Structure formats: C-alpha cells, structure tokens
Amino acid sequence: MKIGYIRVSTQEQNTLRQEILMDQLGVDQVYIDKASGKNTSRPELQNLLEFVRKGDTVIVESISRFARNTRDLLNLVEQLTAKGVEFVSQKEAIDTTTPTGKFMLTIFGAVAELERTYLLQRQREGIAAAKVQGKYAGRKPVAHPDFERIVRQWQAGQCTAAEAWKKLGMSKATFYRHVAHKRPVRP
C-alpha cells in the first residue's frame, strides 16, 4: 500500500500542492499534519506510524515535510524499516532500500536541519535589528478587562486556577506569569 504524508507548518498554509502530487503518485491513503516539523509529536504522523504494515511504502514530497532534524528523520525511517516499510522522498529521489539511499537520506536530513537552523538564526537577527530601530516591540500583552476580578475570585477560593485561566482565555503559563507580574491582588 502507498501511504502519503503531507505536512505544512501552520493551519493557514495550503496542502493542495502536496495533495496533487500524492494523487499523481497513486497514493492509497494520505495523512496530513498542519504543525511544525521541529519534532515528531504530530498526531497524523503518529497515526501513520501505527497504521503502516510490512510491504507498505511511505511517500513524502520532500524530507523537510517529514522531519526537520537529522536525528528525528533517521529515527522515523528506522521505525519504518523495522516494520518492513519503505520510505520514499519524491523531491530528493531517495529510496531507503539501498545503502546509497540510506547515506543520501542522512545527507539530505542534515541539509534540512541546517536550513531550519539558518532560518531561525535569520529570524533572531531580524528581530534584533528591528528592536534596535524601534520597529519591533514583541507580542502584544494579553489583557482581559475582568482579570483583576477573576484573580480575586481565584484567591478567595471561589474558583480554581484552571477555571480562572479558562474564563480569561489564557494558557496556564500566561495566567501565572500575569499573576506574578501584577503582584497579589487584594480584595
């Protein structure tokens, strides 16, 4: 069975180009993630790994769609190999059933990792330059008009912390950071 894996980094990005390729390649089933490739904690990737069986072939448009660092790439391919599953990257024309294919996989994986590292470095440099010019102030602070009131309720034991941060539409970390910076609120 031919199984395709498609990944884009954000919910806003379009998977159509990769879906067309998978259709052209006669892929039987496709798994699609809209998440960063920085690690392997992606729901559809995990579903794919559970689903594949001996004799299947996993096809990706390019290595960077499958993994963004060499270690993850090699670990994923090793998991597939242990199950008797082949891995094919269309863009790089890699076939992991040969020693040369495995070698090339390692090289291209390292290049994909280097590309990501350079991207993050350029991003940090760009933000630093923008800050110097006064054009970047960071993320806008999360503010809620009922913050003080809800924190007082939480401190008085009228609601749990989880209920408080959910009412405020904040993550747990953001809630506690705001509480720490605002200092304890007295009723």
N, C-alpha and C positions, 0 to 999 in steps of 0.2 A: 504494500500500500504506500502511496506517495502522500506524505503529510507536510503541509506547508506551515511555516511560522513567519508571521508578519509582526513587526514592531515599529511604532513611531513613539517619539519621546513625550508628546503631550496629547491631551484629549482633543485639542483644536487641530492637530495635524491630520492630513488625509492619508488613508491607506490604499486609495484606489490604484495607484501605480503598481504597488506590490501585489494587489489582488488580481490585476490584469495579468501580470507575469505568472502568478500561480495557476490561473485559468489556462494560459497558453501552454504551461508545462504539464497540464493534465493532472494536477494535484487532486487527490480524492477528498481530503479534509484539511481545513485551514484553522489555525489558532492565531488570534490577533490580540496583542497587548498594546495598550496606549500608556506606556510608562517608560521611565528612564532605563537605559541598559546598564547602569552603573553597578547593578548586582543581579543575582538570579532570582530574587524574590518577586517574581511576576506571576500572577495567577494562571494565565493561559500557558505560559512556559511550563509551569509545574504540571498542569493538566496534560500537556503534550508528553512530558516525560513519563507520566503514569500510563498514558494510553499506548505508546508505541510498543510494538512487538517485533520479535525476530523476523528479519526479512523486510521490514519497513525501511523507507528512505525519508529522512527529514531534509526538506529543501528550504533554503533561505535565499533572499535576494542578494544579501551580502553579509559578510561576517559581522560588520558593525551593527546589523539588525539583531543578531543573535547574542552577542556579548561585546562588552566594551573594554574588557581587560583580558590579558592572555591567560591568567590563571583560571578565570571563570570559563573562558572558551574551551580550554583544554579539559577542564573538569566535566563540562557538559558533554563534550564529544566522547570523553571516556565513559560517561554514564550510558551514552547511546551505544558505544562499541560493546560494552559489557552485556547489553541486551541483544546484540546482533543486529543493530540498526546502523545503516549507512548515513553519512552526513554529506550534503552537497550544498556548496555556496555557489550560486549561479554567477555572480559578478566576477569572483576570483577563480572560477572553474576548478574548484577543489573537490577531490574525491578521496575520502579518508581510508579507502580500502587498500591504498598503496603506501609504501614508506615515503615516497616523494610527496604524496598528497598530505601525509601527516606532517612532514617537515614544512611544507608550504603553509599549512594551516597555522603552525607556530609562528612563522614569519609574518603572515598577514594579521594574526592576532596581536602580535607585538606592535605592528604598524597602527592598528585600530586603537590600541591603548595609548600609543604615543600621540595620535591625533586628538584623542579626548583630553590628554594632559595639556597639550598645547592650547586647545580651545579654552580650558579652564584658566590657564595662565593668561591668555589674551583678555579674557573676561575680567580677571582680577586687575590687570594693568589698566584696562579701560575704565573700570570703576574708580581706581586710584586717581587717574588723570582727571576724570570728571569731578571728583571731590575737590581736587586742587583748584579747578576752575570754578567751583561753586555750582556746578550743574547737576550734582548728584547728592541727594540727601538721604538715600536709603529708602527702605519701605516706609510707607505712611503708618503711623501708630494706629493700632486697633483701639477704637474708642466706642464706648457704649454709654448712652445717656443715663442708664439705670445702674451703672457699675457700682457706685457708692452704696446705693440702696440694697442691691443684691449681695454685696460683700458683707454689709451689716447683718442681713438675714442669715448668711452662712456663719458669721462669727457668733451670732446669737443661738445657733443650733436649729434654726427654722428650716434649713435645707442643707443638703450635703454639698460638698465641694463639686462633685460631679454634676449635680443639678444646677449649681450656680454657673459653672462654665458653659453648660449647655444652654441655659437661659441667655447667656451673654454671647453665644455663638463663637466661643473661643476654644482653643485647644487647652488641654490640661497645663502644658508648659507655659503658654501665654497667660493664662489665668494667674498662675502662681508668680510669674515674673511681674505682672502688673500689681498684684497684691504686695509683693516685696518692695517694689519701687514707690508705691503710693503710701507706704508705711501703714501700720494697722489703722483701720477706720474705727473710730469710737462712736457708739450710738448716742 
